[in-house]
Amino acid sequence: MARVLPLLPLPHLDREFDYLVPSELSDDAQPGVRVRVRFAGRLVDGFITERTQTSDHGGKLGWLDRVVSAEKVLTPEIATLVEAVAARYAGTRADVLRLGVPPRHAREEAAPPPEPATVSDVDINQAAWERYVHGDAFLTALAQGRAPRAVWQALPGEDWPTRLAEIAAIVAESGRSAVLVVPDQKDLDRVLAACEHLVGASAVVGLSAGLGPTVRYRRWLAALRGTAKVIVGTRSAVFAPTPDIGVVAVWDDGDESHAQPRAPYPHTREVAVLRGHGAGCAVVIGGHARTAEAQVLVDSGWAHDLCAPRAEVRAHAPKITALADSDHALARDPSARAARLPAVAFAAARKALAADKPVLVQVPRRGYVPALACGKCRTPARCRHCHGPLALPSAPGADGAASPACKWCGVVDAAYRCGSCGSRALRAVVVGAGRTAEELGRAFAGVPVRTSGGDDVLAEVPPGKSLVVATVGAEPFVAGGYGAALLLDGWALLGRPDLRAAEETMRRWLGAATLVIPLADGGEVVVVADAGIPTVQALVRWDPVAHAQSQLDERAEVGFPPAVHMAAVDGTALAISELLEAAALPSGAEVLGPVDLPPGARLPFAGESVNTDDIERMLIRVPRGDGRALARALREAQAVRGARKGVHPPRVQIDPLHIG
């Protein structure tokens, strides 16, 4: 007899069912294998979780239809993790399994596996780790097979891919496996190269969504079978079924790419924490910036700080100067005015170029002029046909002029007039990368200008004199570092109506500033933002820890995650009310709303005949200690509502990144 978890989307069916096992399938029907079973008259996929001799079911049992593969793809450790993630995020195990276990490819399973890789005599840069307080003790704990948990604050200019590779190599040398999770392909390529250099290509595999299904499954099998000791990948790699895992590390946990966009919407950082707790392995959350969630791990004592002393930080950081937009008036150089640069920024760029160093220019958005407003009263310029935002085309016409066009319907409005004041003048709200590159090209004649952003992101640029205009998050790496960085239009990042605007701005700024050479070598960063803003002050001091603590304190004051746990329930008013009626919420729960969905949020019921105007969001807030109880209540309520066959089930997200 086998206990089977069928992959069914309905919450009330998220449990095991007993099936009889034909004698010819008994040898292959072991816990962890994929099977096909008949459920409610149709064949469905599932996993065997247990073999038993008896059943609690009093009725007639069905027979196992077939064993899809004898490969035990669901290991006991991952099965425990899947249940923990489903419980944490009020989801179903079937949804979590779809995130963590890729589709099967029979040819790859049948292929003879390579010999397991061995890792020995790895070259660790001990001096690099000794720059951090207790860094040597951290490496010693890893080498001895213990499970240290750390929030690592990487130094400015740190060769973080190599440091991550060293963490993995120490663990792999002791015979255990390591999982390193990064936000995107650009970071994956750098960490993968560092790991291959340190432990050898045969001991490392990379996992990402961009791989073809066959290659991805081959590499996933290498992790499952233990032929590869180091797994490097994007968010789903956190579920890599490596045997005897020694460490799971997450780089840059503030990047939105770590938030899974599919149910039950887990975050890589939280999955890593759950895996570390369940498997008893080391956990490292690293980055140049720090999130409030990572700070909670330190404040609670679950993890320790892995930071460098202030003297080390100052020795590695570039000079950082903050200038408000009003300081543009101080720019007396005509070229600086033409390039929208304060005189200090213009001088820093010119100095770096004179030293044959590239200059990084970070802008908030791509394009030519992403958004327009009235030049007189600054009312956003809107299309008269559909009320969409007006923008200029990617380049002016042959006569140097261009008419604004709607970004929604494409209608050109050559006779624009402001609806508030009647003015015909337009001004750029945020000047994009394309326009900035054009202006800088005129200001620094003869200097190559490169752009990075949108669909054309540069992973790396060659050293030497050049101007690199990049949107936030698309800054290319350059060997030897940039001579200067100019962070423009800081108000556009800080002024976003988002709970995480300050935290995200700090992360973006530090991500660019860390690419600049230290002050001792002439490195300088100029940020165009008011120096009195706390986020700007933290950047000037290079103090992301204090900034994260202040963000945590602010959220505790207003009652937002991670100081509390919060569930966002999206759906029709009827569906939400039915769910709340069925939920036995904790006594300290506070129901807020309904509110509008945040901008850009994916609506539930995609493709169904539901009026999107009827969709709303209800928030449920509980003290941090009641987080598990809240998730359990919503999970059980969804099961009850699913059994009643309610239409249009609401979407439940626990601690979503964007609440409103």
Summary of the structure (lengths in Angstrom):
residues: 660
radius of gyration: 27.2
end to end distance: 49.3
largest distance: 88.1
contacts: 2240
relative contact order: 0.10
helix: 36%
strand: 22%
